[in-house]
Amino acid sequence: MALPQKQPALLPTADTLGDAELVERALQGDRWSRDMLYRRHAHYLLAISARLLSDRSEGEEVVQDTFVVGLEQLGTLREPAALRGWLARIAVSLVRRRLRRARLLRFLGLDRSPDDATLAALAAPELGPDDRAELALVDRVLRRVPANLRIAWMLRRVEGLALAEVASICACSLATAKRRIGAADAEVARHVSFQEGSS
């Protein structure tokens, strides 16, 4: 007589668990869940951080710091399903600090960052030299605007996030996010149009 075969117990995978469940497990000390949260969100955070900072290695440091802070404060997260936005807020806060520090270093003539993640550097290879030069000009303009304006503009215009998401990540109201984006738009347009008018 043949015995019925037991189905092998299926272990959960990152694809079968949502952020809320991974957060709950991580809060109970499950190291695998913490690793899965990192793997799921690190690339997204790196893409945003590197572009905001125009520097991939600094972006990588921001991602590491984001997860250190995030995992330490995981118990304060009110909506575990909204983990990505919460982590992005932490990352943007860390980026803001670095941008302010970089601005001071530039003012003092001590900035030696490689700028390997600028808009011009990350542009598609087939982009023409005129368009690449325009992106380089936009990069220079964005380096001079206040960090809050640069961050809001990049999240909206480069990352393509919805205005509500920009406001959430920047921890400001919709009106403030619109104002910041509008101010950065005006600054970019002023410099780009000046460049075009001078040729």
DORO-347368 format. One record per residue (C-alpha): residue number from 1; x, y, z. Coordinates in steps of 0.02 Angstrom, whole numbers, plus 50000, padded with zeros to 5 digits. Layout:
BEGIN
<NUM, <X, Y, Z>>,
...
This chain:
BEGIN
<1, <50000, 50000, 50000>>,
<2, <50074, 50166, 49947>>,
<3, <50080, 50303, 50075>>,
<4, <50018, 50473, 50021>>,
<5, <50163, 50586, 49982>>,
<6, <50180, 50744, 50081>>,
<7, <50191, 50906, 49985>>,
<8, <50356, 50992, 50022>>,
<9, <50333, 51143, 50133>>,
<10, <50354, 51296, 50025>>,
<11, <50464, 51430, 50096>>,
<12, <50407, 51607, 50067>>,
<13, <50500, 51704, 49935>>,
<14, <50521, 51891, 49916>>,
<15, <50395, 51883, 49773>>,
<16, <50260, 51802, 49879>>,
<17, <50275, 51924, 50024>>,
<18, <50224, 52106, 50019>>,
<19, <50317, 52245, 50106>>,
<20, <50195, 52244, 50252>>,
<21, <50229, 52061, 50291>>,
<22, <50417, 52081, 50268>>,
<23, <50415, 52231, 50385>>,
<24, <50317, 52132, 50516>>,
<25, <50440, 51988, 50504>>,
<26, <50590, 52106, 50510>>,
<27, <50521, 52185, 50668>>,
<28, <50519, 52011, 50745>>,
<29, <50705, 51995, 50708>>,
<30, <50695, 51897, 50545>>,
<31, <50860, 51936, 50457>>,
<32, <50802, 51862, 50291>>,
<33, <50657, 51986, 50285>>,
<34, <50776, 52131, 50316>>,
<35, <50886, 52070, 50174>>,
<36, <50735, 52054, 50059>>,
<37, <50680, 52231, 50099>>,
<38, <50854, 52292, 50055>>,
<39, <50859, 52194, 49892>>,
<40, <50685, 52252, 49844>>,
<41, <50713, 52438, 49872>>,
<42, <50901, 52473, 49862>>,
<43, <50906, 52493, 49672>>,
<44, <50762, 52618, 49673>>,
<45, <50842, 52719, 49812>>,
<46, <51012, 52715, 49727>>,
<47, <50939, 52778, 49564>>,
<48, <50858, 52926, 49650>>,
<49, <51004, 52965, 49766>>,
<50, <51139, 52953, 49633>>,
<51, <51044, 53067, 49515>>,
<52, <51003, 53193, 49651>>,
<53, <51185, 53199, 49705>>,
<54, <51261, 53178, 49531>>,
<55, <51378, 53052, 49611>>,
<56, <51353, 52863, 49613>>,
<57, <51470, 52825, 49758>>,
<58, <51386, 52956, 49868>>,
<59, <51219, 52884, 49814>>,
<60, <51277, 52712, 49872>>,
<61, <51325, 52786, 50040>>,
<62, <51154, 52866, 50055>>,
<63, <51070, 52699, 50020>>,
<64, <51173, 52614, 50156>>,
<65, <51135, 52754, 50279>>,
<66, <50951, 52750, 50231>>,
<67, <50938, 52567, 50277>>,
<68, <51034, 52591, 50439>>,
<69, <50914, 52730, 50491>>,
<70, <50762, 52642, 50418>>,
<71, <50793, 52476, 50504>>,
<72, <50828, 52563, 50669>>,
<73, <50664, 52660, 50655>>,
<74, <50560, 52523, 50574>>,
<75, <50447, 52514, 50726>>,
<76, <50391, 52694, 50695>>,
<77, <50327, 52656, 50520>>,
<78, <50137, 52679, 50528>>,
<79, <50094, 52601, 50360>>,
<80, <50212, 52455, 50324>>,
<81, <50140, 52439, 50147>>,
<82, <50205, 52615, 50112>>,
<83, <50384, 52567, 50152>>,
<84, <50458, 52624, 49985>>,
<85, <50397, 52804, 50006>>,
<86, <50454, 52806, 50187>>,
<87, <50628, 52747, 50139>>,
<88, <50632, 52875, 49998>>,
<89, <50593, 53013, 50125>>,
<90, <50739, 52956, 50232>>,
<91, <50854, 52949, 50080>>,
<92, <50801, 53122, 50020>>,
<93, <50832, 53193, 50193>>,
<94, <51008, 53121, 50189>>,
<95, <51033, 53186, 50012>>,
<96, <50978, 53360, 50066>>,
<97, <51114, 53361, 50200>>,
<98, <51246, 53307, 50075>>,
<99, <51191, 53437, 49948>>,
<100, <51206, 53574, 50077>>,
<101, <51378, 53512, 50128>>,
<102, <51432, 53500, 49945>>,
<103, <51373, 53677, 49914>>,
<104, <51480, 53738, 50059>>,
<105, <51630, 53638, 49997>>,
<106, <51609, 53713, 49822>>,
<107, <51601, 53886, 49898>>,
<108, <51764, 53850, 49991>>,
<109, <51843, 53773, 49835>>,
<110, <51858, 53603, 49917>>,
<111, <51735, 53502, 49813>>,
<112, <51817, 53355, 49726>>,
<113, <51664, 53250, 49684>>,
<114, <51674, 53156, 49518>>,
<115, <51498, 53201, 49456>>,
<116, <51477, 53033, 49372>>,
<117, <51287, 53029, 49385>>,
<118, <51241, 53198, 49310>>,
<119, <51097, 53213, 49187>>,
<120, <51223, 53231, 49046>>,
<121, <51325, 53080, 49104>>,
<122, <51171, 52970, 49120>>,
<123, <51093, 53022, 48954>>,
<124, <51064, 52893, 48819>>,
<125, <51221, 52861, 48714>>,
<126, <51131, 52911, 48553>>,
<127, <51091, 53084, 48620>>,
<128, <51164, 53220, 48509>>,
<129, <51300, 53340, 48566>>,
<130, <51182, 53490, 48571>>,
<131, <51059, 53399, 48684>>,
<132, <51202, 53334, 48793>>,
<133, <51269, 53513, 48809>>,
<134, <51096, 53572, 48860>>,
<135, <51086, 53437, 48994>>,
<136, <51258, 53490, 49057>>,
<137, <51192, 53668, 49070>>,
<138, <51040, 53606, 49168>>,
<139, <51160, 53512, 49283>>,
<140, <51258, 53671, 49316>>,
<141, <51100, 53770, 49352>>,
<142, <51036, 53636, 49472>>,
<143, <51201, 53638, 49568>>,
<144, <51171, 53822, 49608>>,
<145, <50990, 53813, 49665>>,
<146, <50946, 53774, 49847>>,
<147, <50939, 53589, 49889>>,
<148, <50751, 53588, 49920>>,
<149, <50717, 53658, 49746>>,
<150, <50838, 53538, 49662>>,
<151, <50766, 53386, 49749>>,
<152, <50584, 53427, 49711>>,
<153, <50626, 53469, 49529>>,
<154, <50727, 53309, 49503>>,
<155, <50593, 53199, 49582>>,
<156, <50459, 53275, 49472>>,
<157, <50548, 53312, 49308>>,
<158, <50680, 53175, 49303>>,
<159, <50608, 53033, 49408>>,
<160, <50432, 53070, 49344>>,
<161, <50349, 53052, 49514>>,
<162, <50173, 53118, 49541>>,
<163, <50162, 53284, 49630>>,
<164, <50083, 53203, 49783>>,
<165, <50227, 53080, 49793>>,
<166, <50354, 53221, 49777>>,
<167, <50269, 53314, 49919>>,
<168, <50267, 53157, 50026>>,
<169, <50451, 53116, 49995>>,
<170, <50502, 53297, 50025>>,
<171, <50394, 53302, 50182>>,
<172, <50305, 53459, 50126>>,
<173, <50132, 53513, 50068>>,
<174, <50074, 53499, 49888>>,
<175, <50079, 53688, 49874>>,
<176, <50259, 53694, 49936>>,
<177, <50311, 53555, 49816>>,
<178, <50230, 53649, 49671>>,
<179, <50317, 53810, 49724>>,
<180, <50487, 53724, 49734>>,
<181, <50466, 53642, 49564>>,
<182, <50405, 53804, 49488>>,
<183, <50552, 53901, 49558>>,
<184, <50676, 53773, 49490>>,
<185, <50584, 53771, 49322>>,
<186, <50601, 53960, 49312>>,
<187, <50787, 53953, 49353>>,
<188, <50820, 53817, 49224>>,
<189, <50717, 53907, 49092>>,
<190, <50805, 54072, 49128>>,
<191, <50977, 53998, 49102>>,
<192, <50933, 53888, 48956>>,
<193, <50843, 54028, 48865>>,
<194, <50988, 54146, 48902>>,
<195, <51108, 54019, 48827>>,
<196, <50998, 53998, 48673>>,
<197, <50977, 54185, 48653>>,
<198, <51163, 54217, 48664>>,
<199, <51211, 54104, 48518>>,
